[in-house]
Amino acid sequence: MTSPEPLKTAFWQALSESPFVMLELKDRPDGAAPMTAQLDPDADGAIWFFTAPSGHFAPLGPAHATFVSKDHQLFARFAGHLVEETSAAVRERFWTSEVAAWFPGGETSPEVLLMRMELGAATIWGGDLGLVGSLKLMLGLDVQKKTGEKLDTHL
């Protein structure tokens, strides 16, 4: 790819198909946890997560997330800043039966914290080896020259 846009587009598409990341606060890498990203296709540089105000992520602040697409063809590590999302409209838009299963007190319960991750720097790896690369990999042959693309960018 000559332009970074196709790999960024592939990242957003893969994240929408499987919105699960390992999220960690920058100063607490021992506390990484799987989280479900709430995506807004019209948002510019942000994703959301539901958590508890008494939970590990409640301090908010600088954070990192790691993502692997469900087909293992795309990998990403991105940074951002977690802040509390106070918009009732945003909370309502992202509230689903799956989210409700984690928070039986309901959408307006004080036991629900909606975090917005304002996105920053990211590294995205496209790992599509193709047919020849996959065959080389299965045969134990050198695939280093065909390991896909890497993009350092801002999301």
C-alpha positions as CSV (number, residue, x, y, z in Angstrom):
1,M,0.0,0.0,0.0
2,T,1.4,3.4,-0.9
3,S,-1.1,5.4,1.3
4,P,-1.7,4.8,5.0
5,E,-5.5,5.1,4.5
6,P,-6.2,1.6,3.4
7,L,-4.5,0.1,6.5
8,K,-6.3,2.5,8.7
9,T,-9.6,1.7,7.0
10,A,-8.8,-2.0,7.4
11,F,-8.2,-1.4,11.1
12,W,-11.5,0.3,11.7
13,Q,-13.4,-2.4,9.7
14,A,-11.7,-5.2,11.7
15,L,-12.4,-3.5,15.0
16,S,-16.1,-3.1,14.1
17,E,-16.3,-6.8,13.2
18,S,-14.6,-7.9,16.5
19,P,-14.6,-4.9,18.9
20,F,-12.5,-6.5,21.7
21,V,-9.3,-5.1,22.9
22,M,-6.9,-5.5,25.8
23,L,-7.0,-2.2,27.6
24,E,-4.5,-1.0,30.1
25,L,-3.8,2.2,32.0
26,K,-0.4,3.5,31.0
27,D,1.0,3.3,34.6
28,R,-0.6,0.0,35.3
29,P,0.3,-2.5,32.6
30,D,-0.2,-5.4,35.1
31,G,-3.9,-4.5,35.0
32,A,-4.6,-5.1,31.3
33,A,-8.1,-6.4,30.8
34,P,-10.3,-7.4,27.9
35,M,-12.9,-4.7,27.0
36,T,-15.5,-4.2,24.4
37,A,-15.0,-1.1,22.3
38,Q,-18.2,0.9,21.5
39,L,-17.7,2.5,18.1
40,D,-19.4,5.4,16.4
41,P,-18.6,5.6,12.7
42,D,-19.1,9.3,12.8
43,A,-16.7,9.9,15.7
44,D,-13.3,11.4,14.9
45,G,-10.6,9.8,17.0
46,A,-12.6,8.3,19.9
47,I,-14.0,5.0,21.1
48,W,-16.0,4.2,24.3
49,F,-16.0,1.6,27.0
50,F,-18.4,0.8,29.8
51,T,-16.9,0.0,33.2
52,A,-17.7,0.4,36.9
53,P,-16.7,3.6,38.7
54,S,-15.1,1.4,41.4
55,G,-13.2,-0.7,38.8
56,H,-9.6,-0.8,37.7
57,F,-10.1,1.8,34.9
58,A,-12.0,4.4,37.1
59,P,-8.9,6.5,37.6
60,L,-9.0,7.3,33.9
61,G,-6.0,9.0,32.3
62,P,-3.4,7.8,29.7
63,A,-4.1,4.3,28.4
64,H,-3.0,1.8,25.7
65,A,-5.0,-0.8,23.9
66,T,-3.9,-3.9,21.9
67,F,-6.1,-5.3,19.2
68,V,-5.9,-8.5,17.0
69,S,-8.4,-9.0,14.3
70,K,-10.5,-12.2,14.4
71,D,-8.7,-13.6,11.3
72,H,-5.3,-12.6,12.8
73,Q,-4.5,-10.6,9.6
74,L,-4.3,-7.2,11.4
75,F,-2.7,-6.2,14.7
76,A,-2.7,-2.8,16.4
77,R,-1.4,-1.1,19.5
78,F,-2.8,2.4,20.2
79,A,-2.6,5.0,22.8
80,G,-5.1,7.5,24.1
81,H,-6.5,9.2,27.1
82,L,-9.5,7.9,29.0
83,V,-12.0,10.5,30.2
84,E,-15.5,10.2,31.5
85,E,-18.2,10.5,28.9
86,T,-21.0,12.6,30.5
87,S,-23.4,12.8,27.5
88,A,-26.7,11.0,28.2
89,A,-27.3,10.7,24.5
90,V,-24.0,8.9,23.9
91,R,-24.7,6.6,26.8
92,E,-28.1,5.8,25.5
93,R,-26.8,5.2,21.9
94,F,-24.2,2.6,23.2
95,W,-26.5,0.9,25.8
96,T,-27.3,-2.6,24.5
97,S,-28.7,-5.8,26.0
98,E,-25.1,-7.1,26.1
99,V,-23.9,-4.1,28.1
100,A,-27.0,-4.4,30.4
101,A,-26.0,-7.9,31.3
102,W,-22.9,-6.5,33.0
103,F,-24.8,-3.7,34.7
104,P,-28.1,-5.1,36.1
105,G,-28.8,-1.7,37.8
106,G,-29.6,-0.2,34.4
107,E,-28.3,2.5,32.2
108,T,-28.6,5.3,34.7
109,S,-27.2,3.4,37.6
110,P,-24.4,5.1,39.6
111,E,-22.5,1.7,39.1
112,V,-22.0,2.5,35.4
113,L,-19.1,4.6,34.1
114,L,-18.9,5.3,30.4
115,M,-15.3,6.1,29.4
116,R,-14.3,7.8,26.1
117,M,-10.8,7.0,24.9
118,E,-9.5,10.0,22.9
119,L,-7.2,8.3,20.5
120,G,-3.6,9.3,19.8
121,A,-0.6,7.5,18.3
122,A,-1.1,4.0,16.8
123,T,0.9,1.3,15.2
124,I,-1.0,-1.0,12.9
125,W,0.4,-4.2,11.3
126,G,-1.3,-5.8,8.3
127,G,-0.3,-9.5,8.4
128,D,-1.9,-10.8,5.2
129,L,0.7,-13.2,3.9
130,G,-1.4,-14.3,0.9
131,L,-1.4,-17.9,-0.5
132,V,2.3,-18.1,-1.2
133,G,3.3,-16.6,2.1
134,S,1.0,-18.9,4.0
135,L,2.4,-22.0,2.2
136,K,5.9,-20.8,3.0
137,L,4.9,-20.4,6.6
138,M,3.4,-23.9,6.8
139,L,6.6,-25.4,5.2
140,G,8.9,-23.5,7.5
141,L,10.4,-21.3,4.8
142,D,11.5,-17.7,5.1
143,V,8.5,-15.4,5.2
144,Q,10.2,-12.3,6.6
145,K,10.1,-10.5,3.2
146,K,6.3,-11.1,3.0
147,T,5.0,-10.3,6.5
148,G,2.7,-7.5,5.5
149,E,2.8,-3.8,6.3
150,K,3.4,-1.6,9.3
151,L,1.9,1.8,9.7
152,D,2.7,4.3,12.5
153,T,-0.1,6.9,12.5
154,H,-2.7,8.7,14.5
155,L,-6.2,7.3,14.6
